[in-house]
Amino acid sequence: MSMRGALLILVFAGTLVPYDAFGRYGPGDSSAVIPAREKYRQRVVRNYIRPTLYFDNFSVGDSRLRSANPALTKRLGKYAFGQTNLGFYAPLYTSTKPGKKDSTSLNTFHLLLTLNAVNVRPRFSELQDQHSLYKAGIGLRGIWGFNSKCVLFTDLFPFVTGDRYKGQNSQQWRMGGSVIFNCMVKPTFSWRIGFTKNFLLGNRFYMPMVGFRWGALDGPVYFQLQFPRHTALVIQPSPKFSFTLYSRSYGGLYNLSNTDSIYSGQEDRAFQMGQWGLANGIRFDVRPNPNISFYFSTGFAVRTRLRFYSFYYNQQNNAQPLAPFYYAKPDPALFIHVGVSFRFGKSKKVAGNYLMYDIFDINNTMDPGDEGSGPGNSDIPRKYNQEEMQNVQYRDVVDLIDETDLY
């Protein structure tokens, strides 16, 4: 090949190579890292909380109603209860900044979108047609972690509830929310205080909330009390299995269609059913991998209370809004509760970060829709092995570095 032909080939090849590939950066030119920086920016992980979808089903067997209203009790028959719950949360925005206390302190903020849809099935054995109740809503929650030990949790959740009975319109909008402050005294002890407006206890009152935890969340055993929601003793013999002895509140305030005239007032197209009870049982959690977990739980539903209210009647007669026209105490009954959770995407590593453990715990405990059952704490890693942490590879910690650290 002649020298002239070789030059022509080089010129042609040069037109196919991007200008940035050669000749642009001189010696010591820091702009040469720009393409690498852009590549890094595409893979940086900013969130600690992963998008989570969970599904559970709670069923209570038949029980006899005990009431001072024998006529309506006879008409209703035995009582059973079922609830199917679908929930979801995902981070919309995450901010993390070093704290002022020392190099290990952290200030972090998480804004989450929450979704919840519930199907509630009260079953009265003597009714020919059963009611199928629903609840659905979308909300926002903000979680602040600061001073490496404090967490402020806020949640706002508007939702609609109603009854599908024979296509009747019984919808009503409601608003729930909570504000909770959690303080970690040390990794093995924390306390929390706050208030909430929820319908878990069969009413719509603002209620205080107090609680504490004894034992590390990533340790083999810890005890947790959160009044009035739950008490739990959690035993974690391995990273993939745990079991819990617990007592938790369940229930709600629902709109029922009055088409079948359970309530004799002709002015009411709908009336309210309030239910509250305690589920005392044992729960088994299995975590095959970081992306999926499932559980099975069984025990007895006790101290159940069932109330029917007519807001219209109470308003016309200057009575309290939740003064019931029917009150019953169902007998204790066996329950079965099963659920599964899916977590998506990547997150920043949190091994040994006890502030983030408390954030995870309060986010999972205060489940979207406040149904008293959530995805569980499968996103909290069990007590990690120091030797394994020393042997960790670069690919395992790259998401701990923010892109601004490269400058």
C-alpha positions in Angstrom: 0.0 0.0 0.0 1.4 3.4 -0.9 2.0 6.2 1.6 -0.7 8.2 0.0 -3.3 5.4 0.4 -2.4 4.9 4.0 -2.9 8.6 4.7 -6.4 8.5 3.1 -7.4 5.5 5.2 -6.2 7.3 8.4 -8.2 10.4 7.5 -11.4 8.4 6.8 -11.0 6.5 10.1 -10.6 9.8 11.9 -14.0 10.9 10.7 -15.6 7.9 12.5 -13.9 8.5 15.9 -15.5 11.0 18.2 -13.6 14.2 18.7 -13.5 13.5 22.5 -11.5 10.3 21.9 -8.2 12.0 21.2 -6.6 15.3 20.9 -9.0 17.1 23.3 -7.3 16.5 26.6 -3.9 17.8 27.3 -1.6 16.5 30.1 -3.1 17.2 33.5 -6.5 18.2 32.0 -9.1 17.2 34.7 -11.9 17.4 32.1 -10.7 13.9 31.0 -12.7 12.4 33.9 -16.0 13.8 32.6 -17.1 10.7 30.6 -16.2 8.5 33.6 -18.2 10.8 35.9 -21.2 10.6 33.6 -21.0 6.8 33.6 -20.8 6.8 37.4 -23.7 9.1 37.7 -26.0 6.6 36.0 -25.4 3.9 38.5 -25.3 5.8 41.8 -27.8 4.6 44.4 -29.5 7.3 46.4 -32.2 5.6 48.4 -32.1 3.6 51.6 -35.7 2.5 51.4 -36.6 0.2 48.5 -40.0 0.2 46.8 -42.1 -2.5 48.6 -45.3 -4.3 47.6 -47.0 -6.6 50.1 -50.1 -8.7 50.2 -51.8 -10.4 53.2 -55.0 -12.2 54.1 -56.5 -12.3 57.6 -59.4 -14.6 58.4 -61.3 -15.2 61.7 -63.6 -18.2 62.1 -67.2 -18.3 63.2 -68.1 -17.1 66.6 -71.3 -16.5 68.6 -72.5 -12.9 69.1 -73.3 -11.9 72.7 -75.5 -8.8 72.9 -78.3 -7.2 74.9 -80.3 -6.9 71.6 -81.4 -10.6 71.1 -83.8 -9.8 68.2 -81.1 -8.3 65.9 -78.5 -10.9 67.1 -80.8 -13.7 66.1 -81.3 -12.1 62.7 -77.6 -11.7 62.2 -76.5 -15.2 63.4 -72.9 -16.2 63.9 -70.1 -13.8 63.0 -66.9 -14.3 61.0 -64.5 -11.8 59.6 -62.0 -11.7 56.6 -59.7 -9.1 55.3 -57.5 -8.9 52.3 -54.9 -6.1 52.3 -52.7 -4.8 49.4 -50.1 -2.2 50.3 -47.2 -0.4 48.6 -44.7 2.3 49.4 -41.8 3.8 47.4 -39.3 6.6 47.9 -39.9 9.8 46.0 -37.0 11.7 47.4 -34.0 11.0 49.6 -31.6 13.4 51.1 -28.5 12.4 53.2 -26.0 14.8 54.8 -23.3 14.4 57.4 -24.2 15.5 60.9 -22.4 18.1 62.9 -21.7 15.9 65.9 -18.9 13.8 64.4 -17.9 12.0 61.2 -20.2 9.1 61.8 -23.4 11.1 62.5 -26.0 11.3 59.7 -29.0 13.5 58.9 -31.4 12.0 56.4 -34.8 12.7 55.0 -37.1 10.3 53.1 -40.3 11.3 51.3 -42.5 8.3 50.4 -45.6 7.6 48.4 -48.0 5.1 50.0 -50.9 3.1 48.5 -53.4 0.8 50.2 -56.4 -1.2 49.1 -58.4 -3.4 51.5 -61.3 -5.7 51.0 -63.2 -6.4 54.2 -65.7 -9.3 54.5 -67.9 -9.4 57.6 -70.0 -12.6 57.5 -73.3 -13.0 59.3 -74.5 -16.6 59.0 -78.3 -15.7 58.8 -78.0 -13.0 56.2 -78.8 -14.3 52.7 -76.6 -11.6 51.0 -73.3 -10.7 52.5 -71.6 -7.3 52.6 -68.3 -6.7 50.8 -66.6 -3.6 52.1 -63.7 -1.7 50.6 -61.1 0.9 51.6 -58.6 2.5 49.2 -56.3 5.5 49.4 -53.1 7.2 48.5 -50.9 9.1 50.9 -47.5 10.7 51.7 -45.1 10.2 54.5 -42.0 12.0 55.6 -39.3 10.5 57.8 -36.5 12.6 59.2 -33.5 10.9 60.9 -31.1 13.2 62.7 -28.3 13.3 65.4 -27.7 9.5 64.7 -30.4 8.6 67.1 -33.7 10.5 66.5 -36.4 9.8 64.0 -39.5 12.0 63.3 -42.2 10.2 61.4 -45.2 11.9 59.8 -47.9 10.3 57.7 -51.0 11.6 55.9 -53.4 9.2 54.3 -56.8 10.2 52.8 -58.9 7.3 51.7 -62.4 6.3 50.6 -64.5 3.5 52.2 -67.8 2.0 51.2 -69.9 -1.2 50.6 -70.4 -3.0 47.3 -73.7 -4.5 48.5 -76.0 -4.7 45.5 -74.3 -1.8 43.8 -75.5 0.8 46.4 -73.5 4.0 46.8 -72.2 4.2 50.4 -68.9 5.9 49.8 -67.4 8.2 52.4 -64.0 10.0 52.4 -61.9 9.9 55.6 -58.5 11.1 56.6 -56.0 9.3 58.7 -52.5 10.4 59.9 -49.8 10.1 62.5 -46.9 12.0 64.0 -44.4 10.0 66.0 -41.0 10.8 67.5 -38.6 8.0 68.1 -35.4 8.2 70.2 -32.7 5.6 70.2 -30.9 5.7 73.5 -28.6 3.0 72.4 -28.8 0.2 69.8 -30.5 -2.1 72.3 -33.1 0.4 73.6 -35.4 3.1 72.0 -38.6 4.8 73.0 -41.2 6.6 70.9 -44.2 8.9 71.5 -46.7 10.5 69.3 -50.4 10.7 68.4 -52.5 9.3 65.6 -55.9 9.6 64.0 -56.8 6.2 62.8 -59.8 3.8 62.6 -58.0 0.7 63.8 -59.9 0.6 67.0 -63.3 0.9 65.4 -63.6 4.7 66.0 -62.2 7.9 64.6 -60.6 9.4 67.6 -57.2 11.2 68.0 -55.2 8.9 70.2 -51.8 9.1 71.9 -49.2 6.6 71.0 -46.3 5.4 73.3 -43.9 2.6 73.1 -40.4 1.2 73.5 -38.1 -1.5 72.2 -35.6 -3.5 74.2 -33.0 -5.4 72.3 -31.2 -4.7 69.0 -33.3 -4.9 65.8 -30.6 -6.9 64.1 -29.9 -9.1 67.2 -31.2 -12.6 68.1 -34.1 -11.4 70.3 -35.9 -8.1 70.9 -39.1 -7.0 72.7 -41.3 -4.2 71.4 -44.4 -2.5 72.8 -46.3 0.1 70.9 -49.6 1.1 72.6 -52.3 0.8 71.4 -51.1 -1.1 68.3 -49.1 -4.2 69.3 -46.8 -6.0 71.7 -44.2 -8.5 70.2 -41.3 -10.7 71.2 -39.2 -11.3 68.1 -36.7 -14.2 68.0 -34.3 -14.3 65.0 -32.2 -17.5 65.1 -30.9 -17.0 61.6 -30.8 -14.3 58.8 -33.5 -16.2 56.8 -35.9 -17.2 59.6 -37.6 -15.6 62.6 -40.7 -16.1 64.7 -42.7 -13.7 66.8 -45.0 -14.1 69.8 -47.4 -11.1 69.6 -50.6 -9.4 70.5 -51.9 -6.8 68.0 -55.0 -4.7 67.5 -57.1 -5.2 64.4 -60.4 -3.7 63.2 -61.7 -0.5 61.5 -64.6 1.8 60.9 -66.6 0.9 57.8 -69.7 2.1 55.9 -72.4 -0.5 55.3 -75.3 -0.2 52.9 -78.7 -0.3 54.7 -80.4 -1.8 51.7 -81.2 -5.0 53.7 -82.5 -2.8 56.6 -80.2 -4.1 59.3 -80.9 -0.7 60.8 -84.6 0.2 60.9 -84.0 3.9 60.3 -85.4 4.7 56.8 -83.5 7.9 56.5 -80.1 6.2 56.4 -78.9 4.8 53.1 -75.8 3.6 55.0 -74.7 3.1 58.6 -71.3 2.5 60.2 -69.8 -0.7 61.6 -67.0 -0.4 64.0 -64.9 -3.4 65.0 -62.0 -3.8 67.3 -60.2 -6.9 68.6 -56.9 -8.5 69.7 -55.1 -11.1 67.7 -52.9 -13.1 70.0 -50.7 -15.6 68.2 -47.4 -16.7 66.8 -45.9 -15.7 63.4 -43.2 -17.4 61.3 -41.2 -15.3 58.9 -39.1 -16.7 56.1 -36.7 -14.6 54.0 -35.3 -16.7 51.1 -33.4 -13.7 49.6 -33.3 -9.9 50.1 -36.1 -9.4 47.5 -38.9 -11.6 48.9 -40.2 -12.7 52.3 -43.4 -14.4 53.5 -45.0 -15.3 56.7 -47.7 -17.5 58.3 -49.4 -16.7 61.5 -52.1 -18.3 63.6 -53.7 -17.8 67.0 -56.9 -16.6 68.6 -58.9 -13.4 68.1 -60.1 -12.3 71.5 -61.9 -9.4 73.2 -63.6 -8.5 69.9 -66.2 -5.7 70.0 -68.7 -5.1 67.3 -70.8 -1.8 67.1 -73.3 -0.4 64.6 -73.7 3.4 64.5 -76.2 5.7 62.8 -74.6 9.2 62.4 -77.9 10.5 61.1 -80.0 9.2 64.1 -77.3 10.4 66.6 -77.2 13.9 65.1 -81.0 14.2 65.1 -81.2 13.1 68.8 -78.2 15.1 70.1 -76.3 11.9 70.9 -72.6 11.2 70.5 -71.6 10.5 66.8 -70.4 7.0 67.8 -73.2 6.0 70.1 -74.1 2.5 68.9 -77.6 1.2 68.3 -76.2 -2.3 68.4 -73.3 -3.6 70.5 -72.0 -7.2 70.6 -69.1 -9.3 71.9 -68.2 -12.1 69.6 -66.7 -15.2 71.3 -63.0 -15.9 70.8 -62.2 -17.6 67.5 -59.2 -19.1 65.7 -57.6 -16.9 63.0 -55.1 -17.5 60.2 -52.9 -14.7 58.8 -50.6 -15.2 55.8 -48.7 -12.6 53.7 -45.9 -12.0 51.2 -43.7 -9.0 50.5 -41.6 -8.0 47.5 -38.8 -5.4 47.5 -37.5 -3.9 44.2 -34.3 -2.3 43.0 -31.1 -1.4 44.8 -30.5 0.6 48.0 -27.6 2.0 49.9 -26.1 -0.5 52.3 -27.2 -0.1 55.9 -25.3 -2.8 57.8 -24.5 -1.5 61.3 -26.5 1.8 60.7 -28.9 1.7 63.7 -30.5 5.0 62.8 -31.6 3.5 59.5 -32.8 0.3 61.4 -35.2 2.5 63.4 -36.4 4.3 60.3 -37.1 0.9 58.6 -38.9 -0.3 61.7 -41.2 2.6 62.1 -41.9 2.7 58.4 -42.9 -1.0 58.4 -44.8 -0.9 61.7 -46.9 2.1 60.6 -48.1 0.3 57.4 -49.8 2.3 54.7 -53.5 2.6 55.5 -52.8 1.7 59.1 -54.2 -1.8 59.0 -52.0 -3.1 61.7 -50.2 -5.5 59.3 -47.3 -4.6 57.1 -44.4 -6.1 55.2 -42.2 -6.8 58.3 -38.6 -6.0 59.0 -37.0 -8.2 56.4 -35.1 -5.2 55.0 -33.1 -5.0 58.3 -29.9 -7.2 57.9 -29.2 -9.5 60.8 -26.1 -9.0 63.0 -23.3 -8.9 60.4 -20.0 -10.7 60.7 -17.0 -8.4 61.1 -14.7 -10.7 59.1 -17.2 -10.7 56.2 -17.3 -6.9 56.3 -13.5 -6.7 56.1 -13.5 -8.8 53.0 -16.2 -6.8 51.2 -15.5 -5.9 47.6 -15.6 -2.6 45.9 -18.8 -3.5 44.0 -20.6 -4.0 47.4 -19.7 -0.5 48.6 -19.8 1.7 45.5 -23.3 2.9 46.3 -22.1 4.3 49.7 -20.1 7.0 47.8 -21.9 10.0 46.6 -20.8 11.4 43.3 -19.8 14.7 44.9 -17.1 12.8 46.8 -15.2 12.4 43.6 -14.5 16.2 43.2 
